[in-house]
Amino acid sequence: MSHSHNLRLAVCLLASALTVCAQAGVKPGIEVLRDRNFKGLEGRRVALLSNPSGVDSNLKPTVDILVEAPQVNLVALFAPEHGIRGNVYAGGSVEGGIDDRTGLPVHSLHGATREPTAEMLKGIDVVVYDIQDVGSRSYTFISTLGLMMRACARLGIKVMVLDRPNPLGGLKTEGPLVEDGFHSFVGEFKIPYIYGLTVGELANLINSEGLNRGQKGNLEPLSCELEVVPMEGWERGMLFGDTGLPWVLPSPNIPEPLTAVRYPAAGLVGEFQNYLQIGIGYSLPFGVFAAEWIDADRLKERLDSYHIEGVAWRTIHYTPFSGSCARKLVHGVQFYFTDFEAAPVTLVQFYVMQAVQELYGRNPFVGYPESVTMFDKVCGTDRVKRMMRDGVKVSKLLPLWNRDVGAFRELARRYWLYR
């Protein structure tokens, strides 16, 4: 089964990204809700937390679907990172105001306020969430959902999550849980880095298990009134290319489903400034590791010698068009998953760090204090830094990186909506 998945991953993702499938094999939550005549929203004042990735299989935005539905009284919009229309670049502050297309008020949840205030939620009966997840803990959309759920729990407001596929599938789990003291907007929940759940399943889990952190960083067992509208036709072994759905980029640096698969393999390296170029500002975001000073052939040879299961490497030379290496020729490796199910996805970047230190003596944990702070937040612990600071060896990291996986898989299984 894994071989066929990888064939589809390599061949069909482009078609998935560019082709609208009128009769998709998987029906997302918004279509199921529409088929149910918007049951649960009738006669209630509704707000929508979404972005451009909230669409049906014909690319009609969820906001338009709800505005046009006579049963639905849509009264407000909430904007996550990148904005309700996706017009704010990564990390940029999102402004509130009025949505030009609908005339509805827009409340920003990625600026001065990340958790909605009581004033923003005043008069709202139900908040609907519809955003394409990327499957990695550090992406802020699920954090925004958790903060919304926490605010709604306090005010007695219902949350309805319209479920969508996890582009990493529903079987892979990797990385340690976020440790106390390291919860942040890129690590709201005590979950692994790759959590192997759809956003609806994750919402059920954090709502029931009290994994949503409190305002002082402690776990606060708040449960909102939550309804998940499940997909139809999705199975846990599916990658996004298997779904038949069109991909709408949830953020500027995730332009296609394959990028979401690459992100957890390279994103942590991206926290270090002036270390390695990972394809941001080039056509392969999160798909390469390169620098001006690297000998591509030597790096590939060293990485090949590690015999990493399910991962293959090729040399690459390119010129980024933006970023710190703009207009400079860099050299390095591009990585491929030959067996995604078997590959240690999140460890790929650590193997590259190890190879770079062995070949060039460059340790990213020495001399990058500001970058390391953000790295710790994304990891959800400072133990990775402490283990690898004196010598980058993946073997040192394995006990920590894998310690929570088995227990979380057992916990997560209780919340599966799809078998």
N, C-alpha and C positions, 0 to 999 in steps of 0.2 A: 504493500500500500504506500509506503514512504517513497518508493521509486516513482510511482505514478504521480504522486503529489509534487515531487521535485520537477518532473517533466512539465507539469502544468505551470508550476511556479516560473520556470525558465521561459516557456513558450507562450503561455496564454495571458500573462498579466498585462501586456501591452494592449491586447484586444479588449481586456476587461476595462482598462483605463479609458479607451477611446470609443468604445462601442456601446451604445445604449441598447439594452436588451429589453424589449417590450414585454416579454414573458420570461422574466428571470426565474431561475430555479429556486432561489430563496426570496421570500417575501419579507421585507423589513417591517418593523413595528408600525411605522406610519401607515403602511398599506393595510395591515391587519386592523388597526384602529379605524381606518376609513371603511373597511368592509363591515365593521361592527356598528356603523353609523355613529361613530364617535361616542360610544357608550362610556359613561363616566364623566363626560364633559358637558352634557346637555344642561342648560339652565344655570350654568356656573360661570363665574368670572375667571378667565383663563389667562395665564402668562406662559410665554415660551422662552426657554433657554436653548439656543441653537446657534448654528453657524452655516456656511454654505454647504457643508457635508450632509446636512439634514435634508434629504431629497427622497422622492420615490424612485422606482426603477426607470421612470421616464424623465428623470432630472427635474421634476416639479418640486420646488422648495416646500418644506413642511409649513413654513410661515404662510405661503400662499394657499396651501390646502386648508389650513385652519381659518384663515381670513374668509375664504369663499364658502366654508361650510355653514349653512344656515343654523345648524344645531349648536355652533360654537360661538361664544362671545369672547373673542381674543382682545384683551385690554392692554397688554404690556409685553415688552420684549426684554430679555436679559442677554447681555453680550459677554461671552468669555474672551480669553486671549485671542487676538487677531480680529475681534469684532463680529457682530452679527452678520455682516456682509463679507467678512474676510479681508478687509481693506487696511489692516494694521499689521506691520511686520513683527517678527518674533521679538518678544520682550517689550514692545511698545505699549504705552499707556492707551487704553481704550476710553474714548469719551462717551458720555451719555448724551441724550438729546432726543430728537425726533427722527424716526425712520422715514426717509424720503418717500419710499414706495408705498408704505401703508398708513403713514401719519400717526403711528403708534409711538408712545414714549419708549425710549430705550434706556435701560439702567445698566451701567458698566459694572462688571465684576472682575475687571483686570485693570485697575488704576488705583485710586485712593482707597477704594472699597473692594474687597474680595469676597467677603461674606455679606449677603444682602441684608440691609437694615429693615427694621420693622416698618419704616416709612415707605421703602420701596415695595414692600409686600402688602401694604395696606389695601384692603378691599379685594384681595385675590383669594380665590377658593382653591384653585389647582395650578401647580406649576408643571408644565410638560417639558421634558428634556429629550432632545434628539440631536446627537452629535456622533459622528463616526469615530469610534475609539481606535487607538493605535496599539493597544495591548501592553504598553510599558508604563510602569508606575510613575515615572518622572514627567509624563505628559500632563499638563495642568488641567485638561478638561475634566478628568475624573475628580481632581481636587475641588474644582468649582462645583461639581455635582454634590460632593460630600458636604461642602459648606452650605449649599442651598438646602440640602436635606436637614442639616442641623438647625438652620434658621427656621425652616418650616415646622420642624418638630416643636420648637418653642412656641410657635404661634398657632399650632393646630391646622396648618395648611397641608393639603394633600400634594404629593409628588407623583407624577406619572412618567415613567421612563419608557420610551419607545426603543425597543432593543434593536441592535445591529450586530453584524458579524465582528468577531475579534479577528483581525487580519493575520494573527499568529496562530490561529486555531484555538481549540479548547483543551489541548492535551499537554502543552509544554508549560513547565513551571521551573523558574530558575532564580537564584539569588536569595539573600537573607531578608528577613523581616526588618522593617525600620525599627531601630532601637529607641528607647526612651531618651529624650533630649535631642533627637535628630529629626523629629517631624517638622515638615515645612510645606510650602506650596508645591514643591516637587516630591513630596513624600508624606501626604496627609494620612495615609492608612498603614496599619501594621500588616502589610502584605508583601510578598516577594516582588522582585523587580519585573519578572514576567509572571503574571498571575493566572493565565490560562482560563479566564472567565469572560463571558460577554459583559458589556456594561450593565445590563439588567441583572445578571447573576451577581455581579460585584455589588450592585446597589442593595440587593437582598441580603448579601453577606454582611456588609458593613452596617446595615440597618439593624440586623438581628444580633450581631456579635459585639456591638459597642466598639468597633475599631476606628471610629471617627474621633480624631483628637480633639481635646477641649481647647479653649482659648489660651490656657497657660501651658499647653503642650501635653497635658495629661489626657488619658482616654476618658471620654465623656459618653456614657451609655445612653444616648438619646435615640429614640426611634420615632420616625415620622410615619404618618399614614402613607404607605407606599404601594403603588400598583405598577407592575411591569407588564407591558404589552409585548408578548414574545413574538419572535419571528416564526415563520412557517418554512419548513424545508431545510433549515440549517442543521448540520451535524458537526460533532466536535472535531472530527478529523479534517474539516475543510479549511484550506487557506482561502484568501479572498478570491483568487482566480477560479476557484471551484463554485462560487456562488452565482455567477451569471449577472451580478449587479455591476453597474457603472461605478467607478471610483471617482469621488470628488475630493480633492486634496483638503484634509481637515486643517492643515497649516502649510505655509509656503514651502517648507523644507521636507514635506512628505508628499511629493507630487504623484506617486504611484504606489500601489500596494507593496511592491518589492522594497520600497524605501522604508516602509513600516517594519518589514522583516529585518532590514539591515540596521535600523536605528539602535536597538539594544545591543548590537555587536560593536558599535563604534561611538555612540553618543557620549559615553563617559570620557573618552579621550578628548572629545571636543570641548570639555570644560577647561582644559589646559591651554592657555594662550601661548602662541609662539613655540609650540612643541611639534605637533604633527598636523598636516592638512588632511581633513577627512572627507573632502568632496563638497563641503559647503562653499558656494560660490563657483561651482563647476557643475557638470551635468550628472554627477554621481554622488549626491549627498548621502553621507554615511556608508559609502560603498568602497572607499579607498583609504590607504594610509600612506602619506608621502611627505617629503621635505626636499629642499634644495640639496642638502648634504648627504642624502641617502644614496647608496649604490643599490639599485633595484634588484639586480641579480643576486647580490649577496643576501639581501633581506629575504627574498623568496626562498633561497637555498636554506637559510636558517629556519624559516617557518615550516618549510617542507620537512625538515629534520624532526620536528615535534610530532609528526604523524597525528594531527588533530582530526578526530573522526568527523566525517561529514562536511569537511571544509577543504576547498582547493584554492590555490593562489595563482595569479599571473602577474607579471611585471607590467607597470604602466608608467607613462611619462605624459604630463599634461601641464597646461598653463591655466590656473584659475583666473576668472574674470573679475572677482571681487574678493575682499578679505585681505588679511595681512600678507598673503603670497600673491596678490594680484599682479598679473603680467609677468610672473616669474615661473620659469620651468622647474617643475618639481618631479621627483622620481620616487617610486614606491611600488606598492602592490594593491591589486584589486582582489577582493575575496568573493567566493561563490559557495553557496550551500549545495553540496552534492547529495546530502541526506539531511534535510532540515530537522527531522524528528530525532536523529542521533546526534546532531551537532551541539556542542556546548556554546550556544549562541552568545551569551553575555561574556564568556571568557575569551572570545576571539581578540578583543581589544587588549586584554591583559597579556596574551601570548605575544602580541605585537610589541607591547611595552617591554616585555622580557627580551625579545630579540634585539630591539633597539638599544637596550642597555648593554647587552652582551657584545654587540658589534661596535657601538659608538660611545659607551659609557654615559649615556644620557638617561637620567632618572627623573621622571616627571614629578616625583614627590619631593624633590629637592630644588629649591629656588623658585617655586611658583606659589607663594603663600596665599594670595587671593584666589587663585584657581583651585587650590587644594580645599579651601573652605567650601566652595560650591561643589566640588567633587564629593566631599563628605556628605553634604546634604542630599545629593542625588543617590549616593550609595545607601544612605540611611544609617550610616555608621562611620566612625573614624578608624575602625579596626583594620580596614583594607589599607588605608594609608600607613598605619603603624606597622602592619605586617610587611609591607612592600617597600617602605622608605629606605631600609638599609640594604636592599637587594631585591629587584623585581623578579620574583619567582612564583609562577602560577601554582606550583606544588604547595607553597606556604598558604595560599589563599583557599585552596579547595575545602578544607574542613569548615571554615566559616561560610563560604559561599553556598555550600550544599546542606548546611545543618538544619535548616527549617523547611526544606522542600517537602519531605515526606509527610510531616505533620500537617502542613498547609494543604497538601493535596487531599488528605482525608477530610479536613474541615471543608474545603471548597466543594467536594463531591456532594455534600448535603444540600448545596444550593444550585446544583445543576438543573437547568430547565430543559436541556437537550441531552439525549443519551447517545 
